[in-house]
Amino acid sequence: GAGVSQSPSNKVTEKGKDVELRCDPISGHTALYWYRQSLGQGLEFLIYFQGNSAPDKSGLPSDRFSAERTGGSVSTLTIQRTQQEDSAVYLCASRDSPGGFQETQYFGPGTRLLVL
Amino acid sequence: AQTVTQSQPEMSVQEAETVTLSCTYDTSENNYYLFWYKQPPSRQMILVIRQEAYKQQNATENRFSVNFQKAAKSFSLKISDSQLGDTAMYFCAFISTSGTYKYIFGTGTRLKVLA
């Protein structure tokens, strides 16, 4: 079946503009993660959605970042008033939660964001 | 706090040779899972291999195997018969089973397989 998809693949924006990044998880996967990958760094956890539970937003770096997940499926990560330090690859991953933590996270191809 | 350390930012290996990538981690937990992910230039992260901490037997997946040393908190990845398609970033990751759902990733090792 289809994997995790993300759009856009690349996004160039000007400092101060808002951007929306989209993630379509694998159908039926109840767990969804957003990560940020900066150059030379590992993956930084941003936010976690699990079913209808309140998301864990503890990784969001500032109040300019927000995310939502509609209908337990598609998720959107929004960055308001973008700054140059927001430039990074934003990765989304989904997991079939009932299987437990040993189940594989499936990653999307990421969105490369460049803030000029 | 749990941490994952990959001390080799870059490595190279000749095609058909064997290479070992290092990963150490720090945790006070007893039950957890460890993973190696591969990220080729296409950016698509792919699971390479997974190890459950309560299993003493090292996981293997075809040309990929791990050396899991729980007491030393070490989890190295061995790639045998390296192929050009193995060129990628490799990330080590940890997750505890004690209720947290956050995966902790290392900073990655960039592996280049030379023809």
Contacts between the chains, C-beta under 8 A, distances in Angstrom:
chain1	res1	chain2	res2	distance
A	31	B	101	7.3
A	33	B	103	7.5
A	35	B	105	7.9
A	40	B	9	7.9
A	40	B	107	7.1
A	41	B	107	5.9
A	42	B	4	7.5
A	42	B	6	8.0
A	42	B	91	6.2
A	42	B	105	4.0
A	42	B	106	5.4
A	42	B	107	4.4
A	42	B	108	5.9
A	43	B	91	6.9
A	43	B	93	7.9
A	43	B	103	7.7
A	43	B	105	4.2
A	45	B	102	5.3
A	45	B	103	7.1
A	48	B	101	5.9
A	48	B	102	7.0
A	50	B	101	7.1
A	56	B	101	7.5
A	56	B	102	7.8
A	59	B	102	7.8
A	89	B	43	6.4
A	91	B	43	7.8
A	91	B	45	6.7
A	93	B	45	7.4
A	100	B	97	7.7
A	101	B	33	5.9
A	101	B	95	5.1
A	101	B	96	8.0
A	101	B	97	5.6
A	101	B	101	6.8
A	102	B	33	5.3
A	102	B	50	6.8
A	102	B	52	6.4
A	104	B	47	4.9
A	104	B	50	7.3
A	105	B	45	7.9
A	105	B	47	7.4
A	105	B	103	6.9
A	107	B	37	7.8
A	107	B	44	6.4
A	107	B	45	3.7
A	107	B	46	7.6
A	108	B	44	7.7
A	109	B	42	6.6
A	109	B	43	5.2
A	109	B	44	5.0
A	110	B	43	4.6
A	110	B	44	7.9
A	112	B	43	7.7
